[in-house]
Amino acid sequence: MKKAVLLVDDHGIVRSGLRALLEMEPDLCVAGEAADGIEAIAQVRRQAFDITVLDLSMPGKDGIDTLRDLQRIRPDMPVLILSGYAETQYALSLIRAGCRGYLSKDADPNEIVKAIRTICAGHRYVSAALASLLADQLAQPVDRALHELLSAREFQVFHKLASGRSATEIADELCLSVKTVSTYRSRVLEKMKLKTNADLTYYAIKHALIN
C-alpha cells in the first residue's frame, strides 16, 4: 500500500513540484495538500496520513505552531520539516520539538524521497548537515547557540516574541494565560542572557530565525 503524504506549503509551485516528484515513486502518493497550518489541521482531523511534509514560514499559523498542533491531534503521525531555512538555523530546535526530520528546500530531490521513506519506516531522518551539527554539539557542547538551549515551548514563545507578538496575542494563540506566557518570556530572556523583546528580535534577525 502506498504511503499517504500531506504537503503543507503556502507556495503552490512548491506543492506542485513535490507532488510531481512523489507521483513518480511507486510507494508514495500525495493524499492531501494545504496552503497553511489551519488548512493542514483541518485535513488531518478529517483523514489519516502516513506523514506530513511541512514548511516553516507560512502566513497565519506558522510551521512551529502547526507542528505542535499536529502532534496533539495525531501523535503517531510523523512530520518532516522542509524549509527555506538552513539546518543550522532551526533543525536542532525542531527535532527537539518533535519533528522526525529536517531538510532545507535546496536538498536534492532524491534525498527528499529518501527522508520520507525513512520516516515512514519509523525512523528519524538525519541529513549530512544535521549530522554535522550534532557532531559539533557533542564535541563542543558549550558552543551551542543560545536559542538551542530553549525547550520546545520556550523556543515557540521566543519566536513569537521576536516576531513582534504581544504576551496577550501569544496567550490567545497558544491557549495559555498571559501570566504563563510572561513566565516563559522570563525564562527565555534568562537563558539567552538578554533583557528586552527588542534584544530577542535583534538576535532572531542576526541568526536568520525570522525574515
C-alpha positions in Angstrom: 0.0 0.0 0.0 1.3 3.5 -0.9 2.2 5.8 1.9 -0.2 8.8 2.1 1.6 12.1 2.2 0.2 15.5 3.2 2.0 18.5 1.7 1.8 21.8 3.6 3.3 24.9 2.0 1.9 28.3 1.2 3.5 28.3 -2.3 1.5 26.4 -4.9 4.5 25.9 -7.1 6.4 24.1 -4.3 3.5 21.8 -3.7 3.2 21.1 -7.4 6.9 20.3 -7.6 6.7 18.0 -4.7 3.6 16.3 -6.0 5.3 15.7 -9.4 8.3 14.3 -7.6 6.4 11.9 -5.3 4.0 10.7 -8.0 7.0 9.1 -9.8 7.5 6.9 -6.8 5.6 3.5 -6.7 5.3 3.5 -2.9 4.3 7.1 -2.2 1.2 9.2 -3.1 0.1 12.8 -2.2 -3.2 12.3 -0.5 -3.7 15.9 0.5 -2.4 19.5 0.2 -2.7 22.5 2.4 -1.6 26.1 1.9 -1.4 27.0 5.6 -1.4 25.5 9.1 -5.1 25.9 9.7 -6.0 24.1 6.5 -3.5 21.4 7.4 -5.0 20.8 10.8 -8.5 20.6 9.3 -7.3 17.9 6.8 -5.6 15.9 9.5 -8.8 15.9 11.6 -10.7 14.6 8.6 -8.4 11.8 7.4 -5.2 9.9 8.3 -1.9 10.5 6.6 1.3 8.5 7.0 3.5 11.6 7.0 3.2 15.4 6.7 5.8 17.4 4.8 5.6 20.8 6.5 7.0 24.2 5.6 8.0 26.6 8.4 7.3 30.1 7.1 3.6 30.4 6.3 1.1 33.2 6.8 -1.1 32.9 9.9 -0.3 29.8 11.8 3.4 29.1 11.1 5.1 25.7 10.9 6.2 25.8 14.5 2.7 26.2 15.8 1.4 23.7 13.2 3.9 21.1 14.2 2.8 21.3 17.9 -0.9 21.1 17.0 -0.4 18.1 14.6 1.4 16.3 17.4 -1.5 16.9 19.7 -4.1 15.8 17.2 -2.2 12.9 15.5 0.6 12.0 17.9 1.5 8.9 15.8 1.8 10.8 12.5 5.4 11.8 11.8 6.4 15.2 10.4 9.2 16.1 8.0 10.1 19.8 8.0 11.0 21.0 4.5 12.1 24.6 4.9 13.7 27.5 3.2 15.8 28.0 6.4 19.1 26.0 6.5 19.6 23.2 9.0 22.0 25.4 11.1 19.1 27.8 11.9 16.2 25.6 13.0 16.9 21.9 12.8 18.1 21.1 16.3 15.3 23.1 17.9 12.6 21.5 15.8 14.0 18.0 16.2 13.7 18.5 19.9 10.2 19.9 19.4 9.2 16.5 17.8 9.7 16.6 14.0 11.2 13.4 12.7 13.5 15.0 10.1 14.5 18.4 8.8 15.7 19.3 5.3 16.2 22.7 3.6 14.4 23.2 0.3 17.6 23.1 -1.7 18.0 19.5 -0.8 18.4 17.0 -3.7 15.0 15.6 -4.8 16.3 12.1 -4.2 17.2 13.0 -0.6 13.6 14.3 0.0 12.2 11.0 -1.2 14.7 9.1 1.0 13.8 11.1 4.0 10.1 10.5 3.5 10.7 6.7 3.2 13.0 6.6 6.2 10.5 8.4 8.4 7.5 6.4 7.2 9.6 3.3 8.2 9.6 4.5 11.7 13.0 6.2 11.9 14.3 9.7 12.2 16.0 11.1 9.1 19.3 12.8 9.8 20.8 14.7 6.8 24.5 15.2 6.4 24.2 18.8 7.5 22.2 17.9 10.6 24.7 15.0 11.5 27.5 17.6 11.3 25.6 19.9 13.7 25.0 17.1 16.1 28.7 16.1 16.0 29.8 19.6 16.6 27.4 19.9 19.6 28.8 16.7 21.1 32.4 17.9 20.5 31.8 21.4 21.8 28.6 21.5 23.9 29.4 24.8 25.4 29.4 26.5 21.9 25.7 25.8 21.3 23.7 28.8 20.0 21.7 30.4 22.8 18.3 29.6 21.2 19.3 25.9 21.2 19.2 26.0 25.0 15.5 26.6 25.0 12.8 23.9 25.4 10.3 23.4 22.6 7.7 25.6 24.3 10.3 28.3 25.2 11.5 28.3 21.6 7.9 28.7 20.4 7.4 31.7 22.7 10.8 33.2 21.8 10.0 33.0 18.1 6.6 34.8 18.6 8.1 37.5 20.8 10.9 38.0 18.3 8.3 38.4 15.6 6.6 41.2 17.5 3.7 39.4 19.1 2.5 40.7 22.5 2.0 38.5 25.5 -1.8 38.7 25.1 -1.6 37.6 21.4 0.7 34.7 22.3 -1.6 33.7 25.1 -4.5 33.6 22.7 -2.6 31.7 20.0 -1.2 29.1 22.4 -4.3 28.8 24.7 -2.2 29.9 27.7 -2.7 32.5 30.3 -0.9 35.8 30.0 0.9 35.0 33.3 2.2 31.8 31.9 3.5 33.5 28.7 5.2 36.1 30.9 6.9 33.2 32.9 8.1 31.7 29.6 9.4 35.1 28.5 11.4 35.5 31.7 12.9 32.0 31.2 13.8 32.8 27.6 15.5 36.1 28.5 17.4 34.5 31.3 18.6 31.5 29.3 19.6 33.7 26.4 21.2 36.4 28.6 19.0 39.1 27.1 16.9 41.9 28.6 14.1 43.0 26.3 11.9 41.9 23.4 13.9 44.1 21.2 17.0 42.1 22.1 15.2 38.9 21.1 14.2 40.4 17.8 17.8 41.6 17.1 19.1 38.1 18.0 16.5 36.4 15.7 17.3 38.6 12.8 21.1 38.2 13.3 20.7 34.4 13.3 18.2 34.5 10.4 15.4 32.9 12.5 12.9 35.5 11.2 12.8 37.4 8.0 
